[in-house]
Amino acid sequence: MTLKGIRLGNFKAFGPTQRVPLRPITLLFGANSAGKSSVLHALGLAHHATETGELDVQRTRIGGDSIDLGGFRQFVHGRQRGQVKLAFELDAERMSGPGSAVPSNAKCILVELTLRLQNTGSSRPGVSDVGSVHGGEVVLGRFGLEVDGQSLLTMSARHGGALSLDLLNHEHPVFRSPLHEILSRMATDREVRDASADLAGVVNELVRGIVGRRQGLLPRIEEAAGIAQEAAETGLLTASRVSGRRQRADAARSLLTRTLRNLLGGVTAAIEAELRSLLYLGPMRSIPPRNLAFSEEGRDSNWHAGGGWAWDTVREREDLRLRVNQWLGNREWLKTPYRLEEREFLSTQALFLELPTRLEDALSEFATDLLREMHAGVPSEVLSSAMDAVGKTLEHPRDVSAEQEAHDQVARVIESFVDADREVSDWLDCPVQPNELLDDLVLVDRRSGTAVSHRDVGVGVSQVLPVLVSAYASERKLLAIEQPEIHLHPALQAELGDVFIESALGGAENRFLIETHSEHLILRILRRIRETSDGELPEGATPVRPDQVAVLYVQPGQKGAEIVDLPITPDGDFERPWPDGFFAERAEELF
């Protein structure tokens, strides 16, 4: 997990910048409209910009109708002209290693982004710039990079979409070690002093020459004008001595440029990988059509955010159906009476095209001998009439009356076969080609064995199934889920806590960012923390520590939403009082 946290400022409900730590399980609580969803929407914005390059985002690609941002002027805080601030905290220890520009002892990398409106400017003299009021383009106005709390560089937007380097801290440890290597190769103390003095000039020249350009959400360094990129390749950095003012300057210039390019490349790749791992599930899961085999026709922008994809996934994967069924029917809980099963059906097209021919062939080949051997006693006039009806259908495939007559007559023959002897059922098992079958998903009532559609049962199953499939089918994903507990009985809300713990800490290495109102969900997680600390964890349960869970309370503030971090103790309690009491409504109603 490279992404340790995000920061939001001037975005939707948030005014002053707030920090959101990301743990294997991060829970967002708070009153309605306090700003919880804004955290998930910020990730949706960043994901969309990474995938499309669009910053003035209306509706995000990942969020469908659930993340409709309405454009920059709508999602900027207070609907005012201002700057939206996003920042990403990265675990530097996971990024260091051979070939990396990140020092091995670095701890945290902070990447700060500022999105703002940039006026387009008028093309004719004397014409006012309407962009300053109504127009303009949303650009990456500022990019900053810190390592372990020390500023390393800043870049800002210029006209034409370019980002110019404003500051490069060559004394930062990221640069200090390799530059010291160059200085140590100087022959005399005077040359070392000269080289040190030269660095200021080299850095100033480098700052003027470095240009970046946004690709997706983040900038890339373009070729730097006037910089000797070939210095390292010509042996200046590997020579036993680096002497001469010009050579020293070229060596430092090349090293700084290469280090900067490698560092930004690694940071950009890490953030983009994290954002592309994002899966979002909105607060209201869609209910697919009655026949899932035909659900492809209804796919739209809400297919992922609404959880429709989960039904296809569980239909195609038997291992997922098994896990979902185990959860739905576990005897230790208030179990649901249904299990998921896959059923195969013959398509209408195949039935229309193939059945008359197959019936004719089957009847012609087997009927007479089979009836004689089994003494079924089917009257010859019934068989003859059925054969005539089938023949009419074959001659006139679009004749509705002929089809109905064939259907009725063949039904009488089949009924006679079944009545004659149950062994004739083997005759009905005509071989069907795989491409003629449709796989569908049904719910089977455990009590009666009756197969029903998900449309025939309570809405709770349709709402929780995408949550379960997201947790069971994902690996190394960042799962942002709004209200996973919706329409669930309190006992099953608590059981979701174990689902999230297992998915995050049991090997799949997923991370959850969950916006919720469920008291039962957090109580189950707190219980598991306490049981882990006391060594009393039930058999099969996944251990969880306090530092693996973040509980965040979002509350309104004078200048915008505020995030209160509530650390958890090893005994499953909170280190600080819950704002306004811990689900104080329960106490008020009971006492």
C-alpha positions in Angstrom: 0.0 0.0 0.0 1.9 3.0 -1.3 -0.9 5.6 -0.8 -0.9 6.5 3.0 -3.4 9.3 2.8 -5.0 12.1 0.8 -5.7 15.8 1.6 -8.6 17.9 0.4 -9.0 21.6 0.3 -11.6 24.0 -1.2 -13.4 21.0 -2.6 -17.2 20.6 -2.2 -17.9 20.5 1.6 -14.2 21.1 2.5 -12.8 24.6 2.9 -9.5 24.5 4.7 -7.4 21.5 3.8 -8.3 18.3 5.7 -6.2 15.1 5.9 -7.7 11.6 5.3 -5.5 8.8 6.5 -5.9 5.6 4.5 -5.5 2.3 6.3 -6.5 -1.2 5.2 -10.0 -0.2 6.6 -11.0 3.5 6.8 -14.5 4.3 8.0 -16.2 7.7 7.5 -19.0 8.6 9.9 -20.9 11.8 10.3 -24.3 13.4 10.0 -26.1 13.6 6.6 -24.6 16.2 4.3 -21.6 16.7 6.6 -19.2 16.0 3.7 -18.4 12.2 4.0 -19.1 11.6 0.3 -16.9 14.4 -0.7 -13.9 12.3 0.2 -14.9 9.5 -2.1 -15.8 12.0 -4.8 -12.4 13.6 -4.7 -10.9 10.2 -5.5 -13.4 9.8 -8.3 -12.2 13.2 -9.7 -8.6 12.2 -9.5 -9.3 8.8 -11.1 -11.2 10.5 -13.9 -8.5 13.0 -14.6 -5.9 10.3 -14.7 -7.8 8.2 -17.2 -9.1 11.1 -19.4 -7.0 14.2 -18.8 -10.2 16.1 -18.0 -10.1 18.5 -15.0 -13.3 20.4 -15.5 -15.2 17.2 -14.7 -19.0 16.9 -15.1 -19.7 13.2 -14.5 -16.9 10.9 -13.6 -16.2 7.8 -15.6 -16.1 5.6 -12.5 -19.0 7.1 -10.5 -21.9 7.2 -13.0 -24.9 9.1 -11.6 -23.5 8.8 -8.1 -20.5 11.1 -8.7 -22.0 13.9 -10.8 -19.6 16.8 -10.0 -21.2 19.3 -12.3 -17.9 20.9 -13.4 -15.2 22.9 -11.7 -17.5 25.8 -10.8 -19.8 23.4 -9.0 -17.3 21.3 -7.0 -15.1 24.2 -5.9 -16.0 25.0 -2.3 -18.7 27.7 -1.9 -19.2 27.9 -5.7 -16.6 30.7 -5.7 -13.6 31.3 -7.9 -10.8 29.6 -6.1 -8.4 26.7 -6.2 -9.1 23.1 -5.5 -6.3 21.4 -3.5 -5.5 17.7 -3.7 -2.5 16.0 -2.1 -1.3 12.4 -2.0 0.8 11.0 0.8 3.1 8.1 -0.3 5.0 5.6 1.7 8.6 6.4 0.6 9.9 3.1 2.0 7.9 1.2 -0.6 9.3 3.3 -3.4 13.0 3.2 -2.5 15.3 0.5 -3.9 17.8 -0.1 -6.6 17.5 2.4 -9.4 15.2 4.7 -7.4 15.8 8.3 -6.8 14.1 8.0 -3.4 16.7 7.8 -0.5 16.5 4.5 1.3 16.0 6.3 4.6 13.1 8.5 3.4 9.7 8.0 5.0 7.0 10.0 3.4 6.5 11.7 0.0 3.9 14.4 -0.3 2.6 15.4 -3.7 0.5 18.6 -3.8 -1.7 19.7 -6.6 -3.7 22.9 -7.1 -6.5 23.1 -9.8 -7.6 26.5 -10.9 -9.3 28.4 -13.6 -6.8 30.0 -16.1 -8.2 32.8 -18.2 -8.0 32.1 -21.9 -7.4 35.8 -22.8 -9.1 37.7 -25.6 -7.8 37.4 -29.1 -8.7 41.0 -30.1 -7.4 44.2 -28.6 -10.0 46.2 -26.7 -12.2 43.2 -26.1 -12.7 42.3 -22.5 -11.7 38.8 -21.3 -15.0 37.1 -20.7 -13.0 34.1 -19.3 -12.3 36.1 -16.2 -16.0 35.9 -15.3 -17.6 33.1 -17.2 -14.9 31.3 -19.2 -11.4 30.0 -18.7 -9.8 26.6 -18.7 -9.2 24.4 -15.6 -5.5 23.8 -15.4 -3.0 22.3 -13.0 -2.0 25.6 -11.5 0.7 24.4 -9.1 2.6 21.2 -8.4 4.7 20.7 -5.3 6.8 17.8 -4.0 8.0 17.3 -0.4 10.1 14.5 1.0 10.0 14.0 4.8 8.6 17.5 5.3 11.2 19.3 3.3 10.2 21.0 0.1 12.0 19.5 -2.9 10.5 21.4 -5.8 7.5 23.5 -7.0 6.2 24.1 -10.4 3.5 26.5 -11.6 1.4 26.9 -14.7 2.3 29.1 -17.6 0.2 30.0 -20.7 0.1 27.2 -23.3 -0.3 24.5 -20.7 3.4 24.3 -19.6 4.6 24.1 -16.1 7.7 25.9 -15.2 10.1 25.0 -12.4 9.9 27.7 -9.7 12.1 26.1 -7.0 14.6 23.3 -6.8 16.1 22.6 -3.5 19.5 21.1 -4.4 20.4 20.9 -0.7 17.6 18.4 -0.1 18.9 14.9 0.9 17.5 13.5 -2.3 20.1 15.6 -4.2 22.7 16.0 -1.4 24.1 12.5 -1.5 24.7 12.2 -5.3 26.1 15.8 -5.4 28.4 15.0 -2.6 29.7 12.1 -4.7 30.7 14.6 -7.4 32.3 17.0 -4.9 34.3 14.2 -3.4 36.0 13.6 -6.7 37.5 17.1 -6.8 41.3 17.0 -6.6 41.8 19.8 -4.1 39.9 21.6 -1.4 39.8 24.7 -3.6 38.2 22.7 -6.4 35.6 21.5 -3.9 34.9 25.0 -2.8 34.7 26.2 -6.4 32.3 23.3 -7.2 30.1 24.2 -4.2 30.0 27.8 -5.3 29.1 26.7 -8.8 26.1 24.7 -7.7 24.0 27.8 -7.1 24.5 28.9 -10.7 23.9 25.4 -12.0 20.6 25.2 -10.1 19.5 28.6 -11.3 20.2 27.6 -14.9 18.5 24.3 -14.4 15.4 25.9 -13.0 15.1 28.1 -16.0 15.5 25.2 -18.4 13.2 22.6 -16.8 9.7 22.4 -18.3 6.8 20.1 -17.4 3.5 19.3 -19.0 0.5 17.7 -17.5 -0.5 14.2 -18.8 -3.6 13.0 -17.2 -3.5 14.5 -13.7 0.2 14.8 -13.0 3.1 16.5 -14.9 6.0 14.9 -16.8 9.3 16.5 -17.3 10.0 17.5 -20.9 13.5 17.8 -22.4 15.4 20.6 -20.7 16.7 23.2 -23.1 20.4 23.8 -23.0 21.2 21.0 -20.5 24.0 18.6 -21.2 22.0 15.3 -20.9 24.9 13.3 -22.2 27.2 14.0 -19.3 26.6 10.9 -17.4 26.8 8.7 -20.5 30.2 10.1 -21.5 31.8 9.1 -18.2 31.9 12.3 -16.3 30.2 10.8 -13.3 32.2 7.6 -13.3 35.6 9.1 -13.8 38.0 9.0 -11.0 38.2 12.8 -11.1 35.9 15.6 -12.2 37.9 18.7 -12.8 37.4 21.9 -14.7 34.6 24.4 -14.1 32.6 23.5 -17.2 32.9 19.8 -16.7 31.8 20.1 -13.0 28.8 22.2 -14.1 27.8 19.7 -16.8 28.1 16.8 -14.4 26.0 18.5 -11.7 23.5 19.6 -14.3 23.1 16.1 -15.7 22.9 14.4 -12.3 20.2 16.9 -11.0 18.2 16.5 -14.2 18.4 12.7 -14.2 17.5 12.5 -10.5 14.6 14.8 -10.9 13.2 12.9 -13.9 13.5 9.5 -12.2 12.0 10.8 -9.0 9.0 12.4 -10.7 8.5 9.4 -12.9 8.5 7.1 -9.9 6.1 9.3 -7.9 3.7 9.7 -10.9 3.7 6.0 -11.6 2.9 5.2 -8.0 0.0 7.6 -7.7 -1.5 6.6 -11.0 -1.3 2.9 -10.1 -3.1 3.7 -6.9 -5.8 5.7 -8.6 -6.3 3.0 -11.3 -6.8 0.4 -8.6 -9.9 2.4 -7.4 -13.3 0.6 -7.5 -16.3 2.6 -6.5 -19.7 1.4 -5.3 -22.4 4.0 -5.0 -25.0 4.4 -2.2 -27.9 2.8 -4.2 -27.0 -0.4 -6.0 -29.0 -1.1 -9.2 -31.3 -4.0 -9.5 -30.6 -5.9 -12.8 -33.3 -7.2 -15.2 -35.2 -10.3 -14.2 -33.2 -12.4 -16.6 -29.6 -11.7 -16.1 -28.6 -13.4 -19.3 -30.0 -10.4 -21.1 -28.6 -7.8 -18.8 -25.9 -6.7 -21.3 -28.6 -4.7 -23.1 -29.1 -2.5 -20.0 -25.5 -1.6 -19.3 -24.8 2.1 -19.0 -22.6 4.5 -17.0 -23.9 3.1 -13.8 -23.0 -0.5 -14.5 -19.9 -0.4 -12.2 -21.0 2.3 -9.7 -24.4 0.6 -9.4 -22.9 -2.9 -8.9 -24.5 -4.4 -12.0 -21.1 -6.0 -12.9 -21.2 -8.0 -9.7 -24.1 -10.1 -10.9 -22.3 -11.0 -14.1 -19.1 -11.9 -12.1 -20.9 -14.1 -9.6 -22.8 -15.8 -12.5 -19.6 -16.6 -14.3 -17.5 -17.7 -11.2 -18.5 -20.7 -9.2 -16.0 -20.0 -6.5 -17.7 -16.6 -5.8 -21.2 -18.1 -5.8 -19.9 -20.6 -3.1 -18.6 -17.8 -0.9 -21.6 -15.6 -1.3 -23.9 -18.6 -0.5 -21.9 -19.4 2.6 -22.4 -15.8 3.7 -26.1 -15.7 2.9 -26.9 -19.0 4.5 -24.5 -19.3 7.5 -26.4 -21.0 10.3 -24.8 -19.0 13.0 -26.4 -15.8 11.9 -29.9 -14.7 11.1 -29.5 -16.5 7.8 -31.3 -15.6 4.6 -33.3 -18.5 3.1 -31.8 -18.2 -0.4 -28.8 -19.5 -2.3 -27.5 -18.6 -5.8 -27.5 -21.1 -8.5 -26.6 -21.0 -12.2 -29.2 -22.4 -14.6 -28.8 -23.1 -18.4 -31.6 -22.2 -20.8 -32.1 -22.7 -24.5 -32.3 -19.4 -26.3 -35.6 -18.5 -28.0 -33.7 -18.2 -31.4 -32.3 -21.7 -31.0 -35.6 -23.0 -29.9 -37.4 -21.5 -32.9 -34.8 -22.6 -35.5 -33.9 -26.1 -34.1 -36.9 -27.6 -32.3 -39.1 -28.4 -35.3 -36.2 -30.2 -37.1 -35.1 -32.0 -34.0 -38.6 -33.1 -33.2 -39.1 -34.4 -36.8 -35.9 -36.3 -36.7 -36.5 -37.7 -33.3 -40.1 -38.7 -34.0 -39.2 -40.3 -37.4 -36.3 -42.3 -36.0 -37.5 -43.4 -32.5 -41.2 -42.9 -32.1 -42.6 -46.0 -33.9 -40.1 -48.5 -32.5 -40.1 -47.0 -29.0 -43.9 -47.0 -28.8 -44.1 -50.6 -30.0 -41.4 -51.8 -27.5 -42.9 -49.9 -24.5 -46.5 -50.6 -25.4 -47.2 -47.0 -24.7 -50.4 -47.2 -26.5 -50.2 -43.8 -28.1 -52.9 -43.8 -30.8 -51.5 -43.8 -34.3 -53.7 -40.8 -35.2 -52.0 -38.7 -32.5 -48.6 -39.5 -33.8 -49.7 -38.9 -37.4 -51.3 -35.6 -36.5 -48.2 -34.4 -34.7 -46.0 -35.3 -37.7 -48.3 -33.4 -40.0 -48.2 -30.4 -37.7 -44.4 -30.4 -37.5 -44.2 -30.7 -41.3 -46.4 -27.6 -41.7 -44.1 -25.6 -39.4 -41.1 -26.6 -41.4 -42.8 -25.6 -44.6 -44.1 -22.4 -43.2 -41.8 -21.3 -40.3 -43.4 -17.9 -39.9 -47.0 -19.3 -39.9 -48.2 -18.6 -36.4 -51.2 -20.9 -36.6 -48.9 -23.7 -37.9 -46.5 -23.1 -35.0 -49.3 -23.3 -32.5 -50.7 -26.4 -34.0 -47.3 -28.1 -34.0 -46.8 -27.0 -30.4 -50.1 -28.5 -29.3 -49.7 -31.7 -31.1 -46.1 -32.3 -30.1 -47.1 -31.5 -26.5 -49.6 -34.4 -26.7 -47.0 -36.8 -28.0 -44.5 -35.9 -25.2 -47.2 -36.2 -22.6 -48.0 -39.6 -24.0 -44.3 -40.6 -23.8 -44.1 -39.5 -20.2 -47.2 -41.3 -19.2 -46.1 -44.4 -21.0 -42.8 -44.8 -19.1 -40.4 -42.5 -17.3 -37.5 -44.0 -19.2 -38.6 -42.0 -22.2 -37.3 -38.9 -20.5 -33.9 -39.9 -21.9 -35.3 -39.2 -25.3 -35.9 -35.6 -24.3 -32.2 -35.0 -23.5 -31.4 -33.9 -27.0 -27.7 -32.8 -27.4 -27.5 -29.0 -27.5 -24.5 -27.1 -28.7 -22.8 -24.8 -26.1 -23.4 -21.6 -28.1 -27.1 -22.3 -28.0 -27.3 -22.2 -24.2 -27.8 -19.1 -22.0 -26.4 -19.1 -18.4 -28.7 -17.4 -16.0 -28.5 -16.8 -12.2 -31.4 -17.7 -10.0 -32.1 -17.7 -6.3 -33.3 -21.0 -4.8 -35.4 -21.0 -1.7 -33.6 -23.4 0.7 -36.9 -24.1 2.4 -38.9 -25.2 -0.7 -36.4 -25.6 -3.4 -38.3 -23.1 -5.5 -36.2 -21.1 -8.0 -37.1 -17.4 -8.1 -35.6 -14.2 -9.5 -33.8 -11.6 -7.5 -36.8 -9.4 -8.5 -39.1 -11.7 -6.4 -37.3 -11.3 -3.0 -36.5 -8.5 -0.7 -34.2 -5.7 -1.9 -31.6 -6.4 0.7 -30.1 -9.3 -1.3 -29.6 -7.1 -4.4 -28.0 -4.3 -2.3 -25.5 -6.5 -0.5 -24.5 -8.8 -3.3 -22.3 -6.2 -5.1 -20.6 -5.4 -1.7 -19.8 -9.1 -1.1 -18.5 -9.6 -4.7 -16.4 -6.5 -4.5 -14.7 -7.8 -1.3 -14.4 -11.4 -2.5 -13.4 -10.9 -6.1 -10.9 -8.1 -5.7 -7.2 -8.2 -5.0 -5.0 -5.2 -4.2 -7.8 -2.7 -4.9 -8.9 0.5 -3.3 -12.6 -0.1 -2.7 -14.6 3.0 -2.0 -18.1 2.0 -0.9 -21.0 4.2 0.2 -23.4 2.8 2.7 -22.7 -0.9 2.4 -25.2 -1.7 5.1 -28.2 -0.3 3.3 -31.4 -2.5 3.5 -29.6 -5.0 5.7 -30.7 -6.5 9.0 -28.5 -5.3 11.9 -27.0 -8.7 12.4 -25.9 -8.9 8.8 -24.5 -5.3 9.0 -22.2 -6.6 11.8 -21.2 -9.6 9.7 -20.0 -7.2 7.0 -17.3 -6.1 9.4 -15.7 -9.6 9.2 -16.0 -9.5 5.4 -14.0 -6.3 5.2 -11.4 -7.5 7.7 -10.8 -10.7 5.8 -10.6 -9.0 2.4 -8.2 -6.3 3.7 -6.0 -8.4 6.0 -6.5 -12.0 4.9 -4.3 -12.1 1.8 -6.2 -10.2 -0.9 -4.6 -6.9 0.4 -7.6 -4.8 -0.5 -8.2 -1.4 1.2 -11.6 -0.1 2.1 -12.8 3.5 2.2 -16.3 3.2 3.6 -18.9 5.9 4.1 -21.4 4.5 6.6 -23.9 5.1 9.3 -23.8 1.6 10.7 -23.2 1.3 14.4 -23.2 -2.5 14.1 -20.4 -2.5 11.5 -18.0 -0.5 13.7 -18.9 -2.4 16.8 -18.0 -5.7 15.1 -14.6 -4.3 14.0 -13.9 -3.0 17.5 -14.8 -6.4 19.0 -12.4 -8.1 16.6 -9.6 -5.7 17.7 -10.3 -6.4 21.3 -10.3 -10.2 20.7 -7.1 -10.0 18.7 -5.4 -8.1 21.6 -6.7 -10.6 24.2 -5.9 -13.7 22.2 -9.6 -14.7 22.1 -10.2 -14.4 18.4 -12.8 -17.0 17.2 -11.5 -19.8 15.0 -11.3 -18.7 11.3 -11.5 -15.0 12.1 -8.8 -12.7 10.7 -6.7 -10.7 13.3 -6.9 -7.0 13.1 -4.8 -4.3 15.0 -5.8 -0.8 15.9 -3.3 0.7 13.5 -5.0 -1.1 10.6 -8.3 0.7 11.1 -9.0 4.5 10.8 -12.3 5.8 12.1 -12.9 9.4 10.9 -15.8 11.6 12.0 -16.8 14.3 9.5 -18.5 17.3 11.1 -19.5 20.8 9.9 -17.2 23.6 10.8 -17.3 27.4 10.5 -15.3 27.4 7.3 -16.2 24.0 5.9 -16.3 20.3 6.8 -13.7 19.1 9.4 -12.3 15.6 9.8 -11.8 14.3 13.4 -9.5 11.2 13.6 -10.6 8.8 16.4 -7.7 6.5 17.3 -8.6 3.1 18.6 -7.0 1.4 21.6 -6.0 -2.3 21.7 -9.0 -3.1 23.9 -11.3 -1.9 21.1 -12.2 1.5 22.5 -11.6 5.1 21.3 -8.7 7.1 22.7 -10.8 10.3 22.6 -14.5 11.0 23.1 -16.7 10.6 20.1 -17.9 14.0 18.9 -21.4 14.6 20.3 -21.3 11.1 21.9 -21.0 7.7 20.3 -24.3 7.1 18.5 -26.0 9.1 21.3 -29.4 8.6 19.7 -29.6 5.1 21.1 -29.0 6.3 24.7 -31.6 9.0 24.3 -34.2 6.6 23.1 -33.4 3.9 25.7 -33.0 6.1 28.8 
